[in-house]
């Protein structure tokens, strides 16, 4: 639920008080360049991510509440198949 004008700096400023950040990514619409409402922050330490969730989840940004959570790793379909023995 990020605003359309959100960028990497926006996320960095929101999340940096909780710990060292390794990377920030904002998903943008390829045609308009505007934020699609989704971003990712990669912290150096798990505890920093947990603190950011506790502090920011549900907070208002404009007229919307932010949804902040840990990213669940996706399992690729090819990873589900084992090689024959």
N, C-alpha and C positions, 0 to 999 in steps of 0.2 A: 504493500500500500504506500509506496513512495510517490511523491508528487512528480508530475511530468518534467519539472525542471531539475530534479535531483541528479547529481553527478558524483564522481569519486570524492571530490572535496567535501561535499555535503555529508556523505557517509563517514569519511575520515573524521570530520569535526564532531559528528554525533557519537562515534564509537571510540575514539582515541582516549577519552578519559578513563577507560576501563582496562587499558593495557596496551602493550606493544602490538602493532598491526603489521602483518607480513604483506598482505595484499587486499585491495578493494576492487570490486567489479560491480558495474551497474549495467543491467540489460537494457539496451536501447532499441527503438524501432529503427530499422535500416533506412526507411524513407524519410521520416521526420527528424530522426536523431534524438527524439525525446525519450525519457526514461519510461520503460514499460511497467514500472511499479515494483520491480524486483532488483535486489542487490545482494551482494555477498561480501562479508568481511572475514578475512582469515587472520586470526590472532596467533601470536607466538605461543601463548599458553592457554590451555583449556579453561582454567579458572577465570581468565579475562573474558572469555566468551560467556561463561555462566553469569558473571557479574553484569555483563551488558544485557543479557536476557532478563535478568531480575529487575534491572533498572528501566529498560526501554520498552519491553513488550507491553503493548496496550496504550502506550503514550500517543498523544495526538500530534500529527503532523498535518497542519492545515485542518481539513474537516474529516480526516480519516485516522483510524488507529493503526499504529505500526504493529505488524506481526513479526516478532523476532524469535527465532528458534535455531537450534543446531541443525545443520544440514545432514540429512540421512544419506549415506553413500548409496549410489545406485549400483545395482548388479547388472552388468550387461548380459544379455541372453547368451552370448557366446561363452561367458564364464560359467554358465550352468551345465554345459556339456563337458563330459570328461573324455579324454583320449582313450581309444581302445587299448587294451593291454595284450 
